[in-house]
């Protein structure tokens, strides 16, 4: 990987642990993605957003707990 290439920080938000961990694991295998942080719900997502300032968020948009 080029040392000057951008490293993207990604946060995965999903209430299903297998889905969440699977996405994070796949993302961590990419050379230009770092972190692969996870959150189970909106409260955890807000905390992770404030702490890690990810560049991208992948989230479950149909999670009823987000309403």
N, CA, C and O atoms as a GROMACS GRO file, in nm:
protein
  268
    1UNK      N    1   0.084  -0.119   0.000
    1UNK     CA    2   0.000   0.000   0.000
    1UNK      C    3   0.088   0.124   0.000
    1UNK      O    4   0.193   0.126   0.064
    2UNK      N    5   0.046   0.226  -0.070
    2UNK     CA    6   0.114   0.353  -0.075
    2UNK      C    7   0.107   0.419   0.062
    2UNK      O    8  -0.001   0.429   0.120
    3UNK      N    9   0.221   0.463   0.116
    3UNK     CA   10   0.224   0.522   0.250
    3UNK      C   11   0.144   0.651   0.258
    3UNK      O   12   0.100   0.689   0.367
    4UNK      N   13   0.124   0.721   0.147
    4UNK     CA   14   0.049   0.846   0.149
    4UNK      C   15  -0.100   0.825   0.123
    4UNK      O   16  -0.176   0.922   0.122
    5UNK      N   17  -0.143   0.701   0.103
    5UNK     CA   18  -0.284   0.673   0.076
    5UNK      C   19  -0.368   0.706   0.198
    5UNK      O   20  -0.324   0.689   0.312
    6UNK      N   21  -0.489   0.752   0.174
    6UNK     CA   22  -0.582   0.786   0.281
    6UNK      C   23  -0.627   0.659   0.354
    6UNK      O   24  -0.660   0.559   0.290
    7UNK      N   25  -0.627   0.665   0.484
    7UNK     CA   26  -0.681   0.558   0.567
    7UNK      C   27  -0.818   0.601   0.617
    7UNK      O   28  -0.830   0.703   0.684
    8UNK      N   29  -0.922   0.526   0.584
    8UNK     CA   30  -1.057   0.559   0.625
    8UNK      C   31  -1.092   0.486   0.754
    8UNK      O   32  -1.068   0.367   0.768
    9UNK      N   33  -1.150   0.560   0.847
    9UNK     CA   34  -1.201   0.500   0.971
    9UNK      C   35  -1.349   0.476   0.953
    9UNK      O   36  -1.424   0.566   0.913
   10UNK      N   37  -1.392   0.353   0.982
   10UNK     CA   38  -1.531   0.314   0.958
   10UNK      C   39  -1.594   0.265   1.088
   10UNK      O   40  -1.532   0.194   1.167
   11UNK      N   41  -1.718   0.304   1.110
   11UNK     CA   42  -1.798   0.258   1.223
   11UNK      C   43  -1.912   0.174   1.169
   11UNK      O   44  -1.984   0.217   1.079
   12UNK      N   45  -1.929   0.053   1.223
   12UNK     CA   46  -2.037  -0.036   1.184
   12UNK      C   47  -2.140  -0.039   1.297
   12UNK      O   48  -2.108  -0.070   1.411
   13UNK      N   49  -2.266  -0.005   1.263
   13UNK     CA   50  -2.374  -0.001   1.363
   13UNK      C   51  -2.482  -0.100   1.322
   13UNK      O   52  -2.543  -0.086   1.216
   14UNK      N   53  -2.504  -0.201   1.406
   14UNK     CA   54  -2.607  -0.300   1.381
   14UNK      C   55  -2.637  -0.371   1.512
   14UNK      O   56  -2.545  -0.395   1.591
   15UNK      N   57  -2.763  -0.406   1.536
   15UNK     CA   58  -2.799  -0.472   1.661
   15UNK      C   59  -2.771  -0.622   1.660
   15UNK      O   60  -2.781  -0.687   1.764
   16UNK      N   61  -2.738  -0.677   1.545
   16UNK     CA   62  -2.706  -0.820   1.536
   16UNK      C   63  -2.554  -0.837   1.541
   16UNK      O   64  -2.485  -0.794   1.449
   17UNK      N   65  -2.502  -0.899   1.647
   17UNK     CA   66  -2.357  -0.912   1.664
   17UNK      C   67  -2.285  -0.980   1.548
   17UNK      O   68  -2.175  -0.939   1.510
   18UNK      N   69  -2.345  -1.083   1.492
   18UNK     CA   70  -2.278  -1.155   1.383
   18UNK      C   71  -2.264  -1.065   1.260
   18UNK      O   72  -2.160  -1.065   1.195
   19UNK      N   73  -2.368  -0.991   1.228
   19UNK     CA   74  -2.362  -0.900   1.114
   19UNK      C   75  -2.258  -0.791   1.140
   19UNK      O   76  -2.173  -0.763   1.056
   20UNK      N   77  -2.266  -0.731   1.257
   20UNK     CA   78  -2.175  -0.622   1.295
   20UNK      C   79  -2.030  -0.668   1.291
   20UNK      O   80  -1.946  -0.602   1.230
   21UNK      N   81  -2.002  -0.779   1.354
   21UNK     CA   82  -1.863  -0.829   1.359
   21UNK      C   83  -1.815  -0.875   1.222
   21UNK      O   84  -1.698  -0.859   1.188
   22UNK      N   85  -1.906  -0.933   1.145
   22UNK     CA   86  -1.870  -0.977   1.010
   22UNK      C   87  -1.828  -0.861   0.922
   22UNK      O   88  -1.725  -0.867   0.855
   23UNK      N   89  -1.908  -0.754   0.923
   23UNK     CA   90  -1.872  -0.635   0.846
   23UNK      C   91  -1.739  -0.576   0.894
   23UNK      O   92  -1.653  -0.544   0.813
   24UNK      N   93  -1.724  -0.564   1.025
   24UNK     CA   94  -1.600  -0.507   1.080
   24UNK      C   95  -1.480  -0.592   1.041
   24UNK      O   96  -1.375  -0.538   1.006
   25UNK      N   97  -1.495  -0.722   1.047
   25UNK     CA   98  -1.385  -0.812   1.012
   25UNK      C   99  -1.348  -0.798   0.864
   25UNK      O  100  -1.230  -0.792   0.829
   26UNK      N  101  -1.448  -0.793   0.778
   26UNK     CA  102  -1.422  -0.774   0.634
   26UNK      C  103  -1.355  -0.640   0.608
   26UNK      O  104  -1.261  -0.631   0.529
   27UNK      N  105  -1.404  -0.535   0.672
   27UNK     CA  106  -1.347  -0.403   0.652
   27UNK      C  107  -1.202  -0.396   0.698
   27UNK      O  108  -1.119  -0.330   0.635
   28UNK      N  109  -1.170  -0.463   0.808
   28UNK     CA  110  -1.034  -0.462   0.861
   28UNK      C  111  -0.934  -0.531   0.769
   28UNK      O  112  -0.814  -0.514   0.785
   29UNK      N  113  -0.981  -0.609   0.674
   29UNK     CA  114  -0.892  -0.676   0.578
   29UNK      C  115  -0.852  -0.584   0.464
   29UNK      O  116  -0.760  -0.616   0.388
   30UNK      N  117  -0.919  -0.470   0.450
   30UNK     CA  118  -0.889  -0.377   0.342
   30UNK      C  119  -0.771  -0.288   0.380
   30UNK      O  120  -0.766  -0.237   0.493
   31UNK      N  121  -0.677  -0.268   0.289
   31UNK     CA  122  -0.557  -0.191   0.322
   31UNK      C  123  -0.583  -0.042   0.348
   31UNK      O  124  -0.505   0.023   0.417
   32UNK      N  125  -0.692   0.012   0.293
   32UNK     CA  126  -0.717   0.155   0.312
   32UNK      C  127  -0.824   0.184   0.417
   32UNK      O  128  -0.872   0.296   0.428
   33UNK      N  129  -0.860   0.081   0.496
   33UNK     CA  130  -0.958   0.099   0.602
   33UNK      C  131  -0.894   0.061   0.734
   33UNK      O  132  -0.829  -0.044   0.746
   34UNK      N  133  -0.912   0.145   0.833
   34UNK     CA  134  -0.858   0.119   0.965
   34UNK      C  135  -0.971   0.128   1.068
   34UNK      O  136  -1.071   0.196   1.046
   35UNK      N  137  -0.954   0.060   1.176
   35UNK     CA  138  -1.054   0.070   1.282
   35UNK      C  139  -1.157  -0.039   1.277
   35UNK      O  140  -1.146  -0.139   1.348
   36UNK      N  141  -1.257  -0.022   1.195
   36UNK     CA  142  -1.366  -0.117   1.195
   36UNK      C  143  -1.437  -0.118   1.329
   36UNK      O  144  -1.472  -0.224   1.381
   37UNK      N  145  -1.459   0.003   1.386
   37UNK     CA  146  -1.525   0.013   1.515
   37UNK      C  147  -1.669  -0.034   1.504
   37UNK      O  148  -1.729  -0.031   1.396
   38UNK      N  149  -1.724  -0.080   1.616
   38UNK     CA  150  -1.859  -0.135   1.618
   38UNK      C  151  -1.945  -0.067   1.724
   38UNK      O  152  -1.895  -0.022   1.827
   39UNK      N  153  -2.075  -0.061   1.697
   39UNK     CA  154  -2.173  -0.014   1.794
   39UNK      C  155  -2.300  -0.096   1.777
   39UNK      O  156  -2.340  -0.129   1.665
   40UNK      N  157  -2.365  -0.128   1.890
   40UNK     CA  158  -2.486  -0.210   1.886
   40UNK      C  159  -2.613  -0.128   1.866
   40UNK      O  160  -2.709  -0.176   1.806
   41UNK      N  161  -2.613  -0.004   1.916
   41UNK     CA  162  -2.733   0.078   1.908
   41UNK      C  163  -2.694   0.225   1.893
   41UNK      O  164  -2.577   0.258   1.884
   42UNK      N  165  -2.795   0.311   1.891
   42UNK     CA  166  -2.770   0.452   1.867
   42UNK      C  167  -2.685   0.515   1.978
   42UNK      O  168  -2.598   0.597   1.950
   43UNK      N  169  -2.708   0.477   2.102
   43UNK     CA  170  -2.630   0.533   2.213
   43UNK      C  171  -2.482   0.499   2.196
   43UNK      O  172  -2.395   0.585   2.212
   44UNK      N  173  -2.453   0.373   2.165
   44UNK     CA  174  -2.314   0.333   2.141
   44UNK      C  175  -2.257   0.403   2.018
   44UNK      O  176  -2.139   0.439   2.015
   45UNK      N  177  -2.340   0.421   1.916
   45UNK     CA  178  -2.294   0.487   1.793
   45UNK      C  179  -2.254   0.631   1.821
   45UNK      O  180  -2.150   0.677   1.773
   46UNK      N  181  -2.334   0.701   1.899
   46UNK     CA  182  -2.301   0.841   1.932
   46UNK      C  183  -2.171   0.847   2.009
   46UNK      O  184  -2.086   0.932   1.980
   47UNK      N  185  -2.153   0.759   2.105
   47UNK     CA  186  -2.028   0.755   2.182
   47UNK      C  187  -1.909   0.726   2.091
   47UNK      O  188  -1.805   0.790   2.102
   48UNK      N  189  -1.926   0.628   2.001
   48UNK     CA  190  -1.818   0.592   1.908
   48UNK      C  191  -1.788   0.706   1.811
   48UNK      O  192  -1.672   0.730   1.777
   49UNK      N  193  -1.892   0.776   1.766
   49UNK     CA  194  -1.873   0.890   1.676
   49UNK      C  195  -1.793   1.000   1.744
   49UNK      O  196  -1.703   1.058   1.684
   50UNK      N  197  -1.827   1.028   1.869
   50UNK     CA  198  -1.757   1.132   1.943
   50UNK      C  199  -1.612   1.093   1.975
   50UNK      O  200  -1.522   1.177   1.972
   51UNK      N  201  -1.591   0.965   2.004
   51UNK     CA  202  -1.458   0.918   2.043
   51UNK      C  203  -1.364   0.897   1.925
   51UNK      O  204  -1.246   0.931   1.931
   52UNK      N  205  -1.419   0.841   1.816
   52UNK     CA  206  -1.331   0.801   1.708
   52UNK      C  207  -1.336   0.884   1.582
   52UNK      O  208  -1.249   0.872   1.497
   53UNK      N  209  -1.438   0.968   1.568
   53UNK     CA  210  -1.455   1.051   1.450
   53UNK      C  211  -1.434   0.973   1.321
   53UNK      O  212  -1.343   1.004   1.243
   54UNK      N  213  -1.517   0.870   1.297
   54UNK     CA  214  -1.500   0.790   1.175
   54UNK      C  215  -1.529   0.872   1.050
   54UNK      O  216  -1.604   0.970   1.052
   55UNK      N  217  -1.468   0.828   0.940
   55UNK     CA  218  -1.493   0.892   0.810
   55UNK      C  219  -1.622   0.842   0.747
   55UNK      O  220  -1.687   0.914   0.672
   56UNK      N  221  -1.658   0.718   0.778
   56UNK     CA  222  -1.777   0.656   0.720
   56UNK      C  223  -1.850   0.577   0.830
   56UNK      O  224  -1.790   0.529   0.926
   57UNK      N  225  -1.983   0.565   0.813
   57UNK     CA  226  -2.065   0.484   0.903
   57UNK      C  227  -2.149   0.391   0.818
   57UNK      O  228  -2.212   0.433   0.722
   58UNK      N  229  -2.149   0.263   0.855
   58UNK     CA  230  -2.237   0.165   0.794
   58UNK      C  231  -2.337   0.127   0.902
   58UNK      O  232  -2.298   0.078   1.008
   59UNK      N  233  -2.465   0.150   0.875
   59UNK     CA  234  -2.564   0.125   0.979
   59UNK      C  235  -2.688   0.055   0.928
   59UNK      O  236  -2.721   0.060   0.810
   60UNK      N  237  -2.755  -0.010   1.021
   60UNK     CA  238  -2.881  -0.078   0.995
   60UNK      C  239  -2.991   0.029   0.999
   60UNK      O  240  -3.030   0.075   1.106
   61UNK      N  241  -3.040   0.068   0.882
   61UNK     CA  242  -3.136   0.179   0.876
   61UNK      C  243  -3.278   0.140   0.917
   61UNK      O  244  -3.364   0.228   0.930
   62UNK      N  245  -3.304   0.012   0.937
   62UNK     CA  246  -3.438  -0.030   0.977
   62UNK      C  247  -3.444  -0.073   1.123
   62UNK      O  248  -3.541  -0.138   1.163
   63UNK      N  249  -3.347  -0.040   1.201
   63UNK     CA  250  -3.346  -0.076   1.342
   63UNK      C  251  -3.449   0.010   1.416
   63UNK      O  252  -3.434   0.132   1.421
   64UNK      N  253  -3.554  -0.051   1.473
   64UNK     CA  254  -3.660   0.026   1.538
   64UNK      C  255  -3.612   0.104   1.661
   64UNK      O  256  -3.678   0.198   1.703
   65UNK      N  257  -3.498   0.066   1.718
   65UNK     CA  258  -3.446   0.137   1.835
   65UNK      C  259  -3.394   0.275   1.799
   65UNK      O  260  -3.366   0.354   1.889
   66UNK      N  261  -3.379   0.306   1.670
   66UNK     CA  262  -3.326   0.436   1.628
   66UNK      C  263  -3.433   0.543   1.624
   66UNK      O  264  -3.401   0.661   1.605
   67UNK      N  265  -3.555   0.506   1.641
   67UNK     CA  266  -3.665   0.603   1.629
   67UNK      C  267  -3.679   0.685   1.754
   67UNK      O  268  -3.766   0.771   1.762
   0.00000   0.00000   0.00000
